[in-house]
Amino acid sequence: MLTITKRFWISLIFSLPMLAEMILKPFGWMMPGGEWTMFALTTVVMVVAAGPFLKSAWASFKKHHSNMDTLVAIGTMTAYVYSIYAMATHQPVFFESAAFVTTFVLLGQVFEERMRNNASNAVEKLVNLQAKDAEVVRDGKVVKVPVSEIVVGDVIKVRPGEKIAVDGQIVEGSSTIDESMITGESMPVTKKAGDSVVGATVNGTGTFTFKASKVGGDTMLSQIVELVKKAQNSHAPIQGLTDKVSEIFVPLVLMIAILTFLVWYVFIGASVASSLIFAVSVVVIACPCALGLATPTALMVGTGRSARMGILIKNGEVLEAVNDVSTVIFDKTGTITVGKPQVTDIVGDSDKVLAVAASLEQSSEHPLATAILKKAQAAKVTVGDAKDFKAIEGKGVSATIAGKQSFVGNDKLLDDVTVSSEMKAKMAALQAEAKTVVFVGQGDQIIGLIAIQDAPKPTSKAAISALKAKGLKTVMLTGDNQAVAQAIADQVGIDQVVADVLPADKADQVKQFQQSGKVAFVGDGINDAPALSTADVGIAMGSGTDIAIESGGIVLVKNDLRDVSKALELSKKTFSRIKLNLFWAFVYNVLGIPVAAGVFYFIGLTLSPELAGLAMVLSSLSVVTSSVLLNRTKITASAEIA
């Protein structure tokens, strides 16, 4: 099957002799063979170049539908078939109309295809970033293998200046790594044993080995590529409206074309040829090519640009939802804060409190548990065995240690435990310092407190400020207690805090805010997945869990909270460009049809089929140009979203 570009060139080459005759005819030059040559040239154009239009139109007709190809097919076939009849009856022919219209339509599609390819450059550049091979340690020997043959668990050696083949974790050595393709930051990042590395990033000066954890389609790079591809091929809900309008528009245009012919031939008394020219012009000028380009071109350019900024917009539905967002809800830990809590204070017998807490938390992957275990290791505290371990969602854990029932958790565990006024005062003082307080107890006694702090990210305050400048309400939704959450909120400028929320209840809280308007939710953890899916716009941090990223409609690859504002702004501007494109496409058709029908004939304003085809192409090009200009639109963290 011939490509659109090849079909265009065939149509252009076979149309040029007829164009030459149109230009040179007043000077006495006639094409050799006259009408028979025109017939032969146009037949090639109709069979080779216009053939797919005719097939598409026929397939739609059999399904009782109409599409944009229907108008092109009817317009060109009417001109072609009538010209054959005119040849037989010695009347004027207009084969050139069929040839020129086909050429102009294909020209518009060539430009569309080129634009589509340009918009996909972001994807191609990402794919090209991947390493082609890697040195893998197998059977004690280092062997070079293609990236496609690397499996999870392989130990890979990386030398200075080489690209890291796949995602994994360093097991030996250290180096500085250029992660600009992921983070957008030009400064290299120091990595050592235990740190994660991402495929396609570039190693600096050191040599190290790492164990592959994600390969093939599971790597971050592959997932980014797939997300961008899906987004560029998706449809915004407004596209459905466009499709419905086209279903009505095409039959309406055909009725107007028939009516135009009848008025000119029956009532005005024009010749069949002249009447037919007006009718064909109506069909050609009404071809809603620009209408079909309005949404996909803007969508591709917008998502392509966002990908280059480290913002992945997964689908067109997100663009439309962003348009009416009035509230942005944030998870706290790992989103607003760094996500690496540290123990700052211990109240009570330090060694005993740490020993009990660490024994209970050694099987937990919670960030607070990690902080306690690190502190216990640093203090060289002996960690005992915990029996009958029991996790209580949203509250803490309990177990038997050395024959004593022990527990560690937040104040929700304290319903049946007496807490001294002194301990309560110390808890309140620590919470006022934006520290999370963990209770440690044995039996029915509180033996101590552990204060843990997770500081806000340096960029959080600026990110919140940018959103508030756009008139958006900001909310923090967290399982942490009210005092700590409020202290963090005050530091970064959050409008409202909803604290003490269990993971299972986050989605319900989002629904409550949705009663007042559309909501965007920003999160990174497994417990955020339901809220991300429930929100009108889910925004996942790139450092988050796989399920969180999958649940989000937008992914912030660079983990920079300031990109929330940029993502919302770019989404809104992309959607606004879609609406602008649709407006101009409709205006063009509405204004063009009366001119083509000959309403203004008596003041000398008319459109021949070939000129109507050219006008249609110009309309399509204007829509494509409008979409491409999205690349030049200024996006700033503090820009207005209105």
C-alpha positions in Angstrom: 0.0 0.0 0.0 1.3 3.4 -1.0 2.1 6.0 1.7 0.3 9.3 1.8 3.5 11.1 0.6 3.8 8.8 -2.4 0.1 9.2 -3.3 0.5 13.0 -3.0 3.5 13.1 -5.4 1.7 10.8 -7.9 -1.3 13.1 -7.8 0.8 16.2 -8.1 2.9 14.9 -11.1 -0.2 13.9 -13.0 -2.1 17.1 -12.2 0.7 19.5 -13.2 0.1 19.2 -17.0 -3.6 20.2 -16.5 -2.4 23.1 -14.3 -0.1 24.2 -17.0 -2.9 24.2 -19.5 -5.1 26.3 -17.2 -2.3 28.9 -16.9 -1.2 28.9 -20.6 -4.5 28.4 -22.3 -5.1 32.2 -22.6 -1.8 32.4 -24.5 -2.9 29.8 -27.0 -1.2 26.7 -25.6 -3.2 23.5 -25.6 -2.3 20.1 -24.1 -1.5 17.5 -26.7 -4.4 15.1 -26.9 -6.8 17.6 -25.2 -9.6 16.0 -23.3 -8.4 12.4 -23.8 -5.0 13.3 -22.2 -6.9 14.9 -19.3 -9.0 11.8 -19.0 -6.0 9.5 -18.8 -4.1 11.7 -16.3 -7.2 12.1 -14.0 -7.9 8.3 -14.2 -4.4 7.6 -12.8 -5.0 10.1 -10.0 -8.4 8.7 -9.2 -7.3 5.1 -9.1 -3.9 5.5 -7.4 -4.1 8.6 -5.3 -7.9 9.0 -4.5 -8.5 5.2 -4.3 -8.2 5.1 -0.4 -10.7 7.9 -0.1 -13.2 6.0 -2.2 -12.6 2.8 -0.2 -13.0 4.5 3.1 -16.2 6.3 2.0 -17.7 3.0 0.7 -16.8 1.2 3.9 -18.5 3.9 6.0 -21.6 3.9 3.7 -22.0 0.1 4.1 -22.1 0.7 7.9 -24.6 3.5 7.4 -22.1 6.1 8.6 -20.3 9.0 6.9 -16.9 10.5 7.5 -14.6 13.1 6.1 -13.5 10.9 3.2 -17.2 10.7 2.1 -17.1 14.3 1.0 -13.8 14.0 -0.8 -15.0 10.8 -2.5 -18.3 12.3 -3.6 -16.8 15.6 -4.8 -14.0 14.0 -6.9 -16.2 11.2 -8.3 -18.9 13.6 -9.3 -16.4 15.8 -11.2 -14.8 12.7 -12.8 -17.9 10.9 -13.8 -19.7 14.0 -15.1 -16.6 14.9 -17.2 -16.7 11.5 -18.9 -20.4 12.1 -19.7 -19.5 15.6 -20.9 -16.8 14.2 -23.2 -19.4 11.9 -24.8 -21.9 14.7 -25.3 -19.3 17.3 -26.4 -19.8 19.6 -23.4 -17.1 21.3 -21.2 -15.2 19.0 -18.9 -13.6 19.6 -15.6 -11.3 16.6 -15.0 -8.8 19.0 -13.5 -11.2 19.6 -10.6 -11.1 16.0 -9.5 -7.3 15.9 -9.8 -6.7 19.2 -8.0 -9.0 18.4 -5.1 -7.3 15.1 -4.6 -3.9 16.7 -4.7 -4.9 19.5 -2.2 -6.5 17.0 0.2 -3.4 14.8 0.1 -1.2 17.9 0.6 -3.0 18.6 3.9 -2.5 15.0 5.0 1.2 15.2 4.1 1.6 18.2 6.4 -0.5 16.4 9.1 1.8 13.4 8.9 4.9 15.5 9.0 3.6 17.3 12.1 2.7 13.9 13.7 6.3 12.8 13.1 7.7 16.0 14.6 5.4 15.7 17.6 6.8 12.1 18.2 10.4 13.3 18.2 10.2 13.3 22.0 9.4 9.6 22.0 12.2 8.8 19.4 14.7 10.8 21.4 13.8 8.8 24.5 14.1 5.5 22.7 17.5 6.4 21.3 18.8 7.1 24.9 18.8 3.4 25.7 22.1 1.6 25.8 22.6 -1.1 23.1 24.6 -3.6 25.1 26.1 -4.1 28.5 28.9 -6.0 30.4 27.2 -8.7 32.4 28.9 -10.9 35.0 28.1 -14.6 34.3 29.9 -17.6 35.6 32.5 -15.3 37.1 33.3 -13.8 33.8 32.4 -10.4 32.3 30.7 -10.8 28.9 29.1 -8.2 26.6 25.5 -9.0 25.8 22.7 -7.0 24.0 20.4 -5.2 26.4 17.5 -7.4 25.2 19.2 -10.4 26.8 19.6 -9.0 30.2 17.4 -10.6 32.8 16.3 -9.6 36.4 19.1 -10.5 38.8 22.0 -10.1 36.4 25.0 -8.3 37.8 26.2 -5.6 35.4 29.5 -3.8 35.3 29.5 -0.1 34.3 32.6 1.7 33.3 33.2 5.5 33.3 31.3 7.3 30.5 29.0 4.3 29.7 25.2 4.3 29.7 23.5 2.3 32.3 21.6 -0.5 30.5 18.6 -1.1 32.8 17.1 -0.2 36.1 18.8 -1.7 39.2 20.6 -1.3 42.5 24.4 -0.7 43.0 26.0 -3.7 44.8 29.7 -2.5 44.7 31.5 0.7 43.9 30.4 4.3 43.6 30.2 7.0 41.0 28.6 10.2 39.9 25.7 9.7 37.4 24.2 12.2 35.0 20.4 11.7 35.5 19.4 14.8 33.5 17.2 12.7 31.2 15.1 11.7 34.2 15.3 14.7 36.6 16.1 17.6 34.2 18.9 18.6 36.6 22.4 19.1 35.0 24.4 18.4 38.2 25.5 14.8 38.5 24.3 12.7 41.4 26.6 10.7 43.7 25.7 7.1 43.9 27.0 4.3 46.1 26.2 0.7 47.1 22.5 0.3 47.9 21.4 3.3 45.7 19.1 2.8 42.8 20.2 3.5 39.2 18.0 4.1 36.1 18.5 2.8 32.7 19.8 5.2 30.0 21.4 7.5 32.5 25.1 8.2 32.0 27.9 7.0 34.4 30.5 9.6 35.3 34.0 8.9 36.6 33.7 5.8 38.7 33.3 2.0 38.0 30.6 0.0 39.7 28.4 -3.1 39.5 24.7 -3.2 39.9 22.0 -5.8 40.0 19.2 -5.5 37.4 15.8 -5.1 39.0 13.7 -4.0 35.9 14.4 -5.0 32.3 12.7 -4.7 28.9 9.3 -3.0 29.1 9.4 -2.7 32.9 12.3 -0.1 32.9 11.4 3.5 33.7 12.5 4.6 30.1 10.2 2.0 28.5 7.3 3.0 30.6 7.8 6.7 29.8 7.9 5.9 26.1 4.7 3.8 26.3 2.9 6.5 28.3 3.8 9.2 25.8 2.7 7.0 22.9 -0.7 6.2 24.5 -1.3 9.9 25.3 -0.5 10.9 21.7 -2.9 8.3 20.3 -5.7 9.0 22.8 -8.7 11.2 22.3 -10.0 14.0 24.5 -13.7 13.6 25.3 -14.4 16.7 23.2 -13.3 14.6 20.2 -16.4 12.5 20.7 -18.5 15.7 20.2 -16.5 16.3 17.0 -17.3 12.8 15.7 -21.0 13.3 16.4 -21.0 16.6 14.7 -19.3 15.0 11.6 -22.1 12.4 11.5 -24.7 15.1 11.1 -22.5 17.5 9.1 -21.7 15.2 6.2 -25.3 14.3 5.2 -26.3 18.0 5.7 -23.6 19.1 3.3 -24.7 16.6 0.7 -28.3 17.9 1.0 -27.0 21.5 0.5 -25.0 20.4 -2.5 -28.0 18.7 -4.1 -30.2 21.7 -3.3 -27.5 24.0 -4.9 -27.5 22.0 -8.1 -31.3 22.1 -8.3 -31.6 25.8 -7.6 -29.0 26.7 -10.3 -30.2 24.2 -12.9 -34.0 24.3 -12.4 -34.8 27.8 -11.0 -32.0 30.0 -12.3 -31.5 28.1 -15.6 -27.8 27.5 -15.5 -26.2 24.8 -17.6 -25.7 21.3 -16.1 -21.9 21.9 -16.1 -22.1 25.2 -14.2 -24.7 23.9 -11.8 -22.6 20.9 -11.1 -19.5 23.0 -10.5 -21.3 24.9 -7.7 -22.5 21.6 -6.2 -19.1 20.0 -6.3 -17.6 23.2 -4.8 -20.0 23.0 -1.8 -18.9 19.4 -1.2 -15.2 20.2 -1.4 -15.2 23.4 0.7 -17.2 21.6 3.4 -14.8 18.7 3.7 -14.1 18.9 7.5 -10.4 18.0 7.3 -9.6 20.8 9.7 -12.2 19.6 12.1 -10.5 16.2 12.2 -7.1 17.7 12.8 -8.2 20.1 15.5 -8.0 17.6 18.5 -5.3 15.1 17.6 -2.7 17.6 16.5 -3.0 19.8 19.6 -3.0 16.6 21.7 0.2 15.3 20.2 2.1 18.6 20.4 1.0 19.2 23.9 1.8 15.8 25.2 5.1 15.8 23.3 6.2 19.0 24.9 5.1 17.9 28.3 7.3 14.8 27.9 10.3 16.9 27.2 9.6 18.9 30.4 9.5 15.7 32.4 5.7 15.7 32.7 3.8 12.7 31.3 0.2 13.3 30.4 -1.3 9.9 29.9 -4.4 10.6 27.9 -6.7 13.2 26.5 -9.3 12.8 29.2 -6.9 14.5 31.7 -6.7 17.6 29.5 -10.4 18.2 29.7 -10.6 17.4 33.4 -7.9 19.9 34.3 -9.9 22.7 32.7 -12.3 22.9 35.7 -10.0 21.8 38.6 -10.6 24.1 41.6 -8.9 22.1 44.4 -5.5 20.4 44.6 -5.1 17.8 47.3 -1.6 16.6 48.4 -0.4 13.6 50.3 2.1 14.6 52.9 4.9 12.0 53.2 7.1 11.8 50.1 5.0 14.3 48.3 5.2 17.6 50.3 8.0 16.2 52.5 11.3 14.5 51.6 9.9 11.1 52.6 13.0 10.1 54.6 12.0 10.7 58.3 14.7 10.7 61.0 14.4 10.2 64.7 15.1 13.5 66.5 14.0 12.9 70.1 13.5 10.0 72.5 11.6 10.4 75.7 12.2 7.8 78.4 14.9 5.2 78.8 16.5 5.7 75.4 18.0 2.1 74.9 14.9 0.3 76.2 12.4 2.5 74.2 14.5 2.0 71.0 14.9 -1.8 71.6 11.1 -2.4 72.0 10.3 -0.1 69.0 12.9 -1.6 66.7 11.9 -5.2 67.6 8.3 -4.4 66.6 9.2 -2.4 63.5 11.9 -4.7 62.0 9.4 -6.3 59.6 7.7 -3.1 58.6 8.5 -1.1 55.4 6.8 2.1 56.7 9.0 5.2 56.5 8.7 5.8 60.3 9.7 2.2 61.0 12.8 2.6 58.8 13.8 5.7 60.7 13.4 3.9 64.1 15.5 0.9 62.8 18.3 3.2 61.5 18.4 5.0 64.9 18.6 1.6 66.7 21.5 0.5 64.4 23.3 3.7 65.0 22.9 3.4 68.8 23.9 -0.3 68.6 20.8 -1.4 70.4 20.0 -5.1 70.4 16.8 -5.9 68.6 14.8 -8.8 70.0 12.4 -11.3 68.5 8.7 -10.3 68.2 6.1 -13.1 68.4 2.4 -12.9 67.5 3.0 -9.9 65.4 -0.1 -8.0 64.5 -0.4 -4.9 62.3 -3.3 -2.5 63.0 -4.1 -0.4 59.9 -3.6 3.3 60.4 -2.7 2.8 64.1 0.5 0.8 64.6 1.7 -2.7 65.5 1.7 -5.0 68.5 3.6 -8.2 69.4 5.0 -10.2 72.3 8.6 -9.4 73.2 10.3 -11.4 76.0 6.9 -12.5 77.2 5.5 -9.0 77.5 2.7 -7.6 75.3 4.3 -4.6 73.6 3.0 -2.0 71.1 4.2 0.9 69.1 2.1 3.4 67.1 0.2 6.6 67.2 -2.3 8.0 69.7 -5.1 6.0 68.2 -3.7 2.9 70.0 -4.0 4.6 73.4 -7.7 4.2 74.1 -7.1 1.6 76.8 -3.8 3.0 78.1 -3.2 5.7 80.6 -0.9 8.5 79.6 0.6 10.8 82.2 0.1 14.5 82.0 3.9 15.0 81.7 4.0 12.6 78.8 1.1 14.4 77.1 2.8 17.8 77.5 6.0 16.5 76.0 4.0 15.0 73.1 2.3 18.4 72.5 5.6 20.2 72.5 7.2 17.9 70.0 4.1 18.0 67.7 4.3 21.8 67.8 7.7 21.4 66.2 6.2 19.5 63.3 7.4 16.2 64.6 5.5 12.9 64.5 5.3 11.3 67.9 5.3 7.5 68.2 4.2 5.9 71.5 6.1 2.9 72.8 4.4 0.7 75.5 4.5 -2.5 77.3 1.4 -4.0 79.0 -0.8 -1.1 79.9 2.1 1.3 80.4 3.6 3.9 78.1 7.4 3.5 78.5 8.4 6.3 76.1 8.0 8.5 73.1 10.0 8.7 69.9 9.8 11.9 67.9 10.4 11.6 64.1 10.5 14.4 61.6 10.1 14.5 57.9 11.1 17.9 56.7 9.2 19.6 53.7 11.0 19.5 50.3 12.8 22.8 49.5 10.5 23.3 46.5 7.2 22.6 48.3 6.5 26.1 49.5 7.1 27.6 46.0 4.9 24.9 44.4 2.0 25.6 46.8 2.4 29.4 46.3 2.2 29.0 42.5 -1.0 27.0 42.7 -2.6 29.6 45.1 -1.6 32.4 42.7 -3.8 30.6 40.1 -6.7 30.8 42.5 -6.6 27.1 43.4 -7.5 25.8 46.8 -4.7 23.6 48.4 -5.4 20.8 50.8 -3.2 18.3 52.7 -4.6 14.8 53.2 -2.6 12.7 55.6 -2.8 9.9 58.1 -0.5 11.9 60.4 -2.0 13.6 63.4 -3.5 17.1 63.2 -0.8 19.0 65.1 2.1 17.7 63.0 0.2 18.0 59.8 -0.8 21.6 60.6 2.8 22.5 61.4 4.0 21.2 58.0 1.1 22.9 56.3 2.0 26.3 58.0 5.6 25.9 56.8 4.6 25.4 53.1 1.4 27.6 53.0 -1.3 24.9 52.6 -4.9 26.3 52.9 -6.5 23.3 54.7 -5.4 20.2 56.5 -7.4 16.9 56.8 -5.4 14.7 59.2 -5.8 11.3 60.9 -7.1 9.8 57.7 -6.8 6.0 57.3 -5.5 4.9 53.8 -8.8 3.3 53.0 -10.6 6.6 53.7 -8.5 8.8 51.4 -10.7 8.2 48.4 -13.8 9.1 50.4 -12.2 12.4 51.4 -11.5 13.2 47.8 -15.2 12.5 47.0 -16.3 15.0 49.6 -14.2 17.7 48.1 -15.5 16.8 44.6 -19.0 18.0 45.8 -17.6 21.5 45.6 -15.8 21.1 42.2 -13.3 19.1 40.3 -10.3 17.9 42.3 -6.6 17.1 41.5 -4.8 14.7 43.8 -1.0 14.5 44.1 0.5 11.4 45.8 3.2 8.8 45.6 2.4 5.8 47.7 0.4 2.5 47.4 -2.1 4.0 49.8 -2.6 6.9 47.5 -3.7 4.8 44.5 -7.5 4.8 45.3 -7.4 8.6 45.8 -5.4 9.1 42.6 -8.0 7.0 40.7 -11.0 8.7 42.3 -9.8 12.3 41.7 -10.7 14.0 38.5 -7.0 14.5 37.8 -4.5 12.1 39.5 -0.9 13.4 39.6 1.7 10.8 40.6 5.3 11.6 41.7 7.8 9.7 39.5 9.5 8.4 42.5 6.3 6.8 43.7 5.2 3.2 43.6 4.3 1.5 40.4 0.6 1.3 41.4 0.5 5.0 42.2 2.1 5.9 38.9 -0.4 3.6 37.1 -3.3 5.2 38.9 -2.3 8.8 38.0 -3.3 10.6 34.8 -0.2 12.8 35.0 3.3 11.6 36.1 5.9 14.0 37.3 9.1 12.3 36.3 11.5 14.8 38.0 9.7 14.5 41.4 9.6 18.3 41.5 6.4 19.5 43.1 6.6 22.8 41.1 5.8 20.7 38.1 2.2 20.3 39.4 1.6 24.0 38.4 3.3 23.5 35.1 1.4 20.3 34.3 -2.0 22.0 35.0 -1.0 25.0 33.0 0.2 23.1 30.0 -2.8 20.8 30.1 -5.2 23.8 30.2 -3.4 25.5 27.3 -3.5 22.4 25.2 -7.2 22.0 25.8 -7.8 25.7 25.0 -5.9 25.2 21.8 -8.2 22.3 20.9 -11.2 24.5 21.4 -9.6 27.3 19.3 -8.9 24.9 16.5 -12.4 23.5 16.6 -13.8 27.1 16.5 -11.8 28.0 13.4 -12.6 24.7 11.7 -16.4 25.3 12.1 -16.2 29.0 11.2 -14.4 28.1 8.0 -17.1 25.6 6.9 -19.9 27.9 7.9 -18.5 30.8 5.9 -17.2 28.8 3.0 -20.4 26.9 2.0 -22.5 29.9 1.0 -19.7 31.3 -1.2 -19.2 27.9 -2.8 -22.9 27.5 -3.4 -22.9 30.7 -5.5 -24.9 32.9 -3.1 -22.6 35.8 -3.9 -22.2 35.0 -7.6 -24.0 38.1 -8.7 -21.4 40.3 -7.0 -18.6 38.4 -8.6 -17.6 36.2 -5.6 -17.3 32.5 -6.5 -15.3 29.4 -5.7 -14.4 26.8 -8.3 -13.9 23.2 -7.0 -10.1 23.5 -7.3 -10.0 26.8 -5.4 -12.3 25.3 -2.8 -9.9 22.4 -2.4 -7.0 24.8 -1.9 -9.0 26.8 0.7 -9.7 23.6 2.5 -6.0 22.8 2.6 -5.2 26.2 3.9 -7.8 25.7 6.7 -6.2 22.4 7.7 -2.7 24.0 7.6 -3.9 26.8 9.9 -5.2 24.3 12.4 -1.9 22.4 12.3 0.1 25.6 12.6 -2.0 26.6 15.6 -1.2 23.3 17.3 2.5 23.5 16.6 2.6 27.0 18.1 1.9 25.2 21.5 5.6 24.5 21.5 6.3 28.2 21.7 3.8 28.9 24.5 5.5 30.1 27.6 5.0 27.8 30.6 6.1 29.0 34.0 5.5 27.8 37.5 3.7 31.0 38.4 1.9 31.7 35.2 -1.9 32.2 35.4 -4.1 29.3 34.6 -7.1 31.3 33.6 
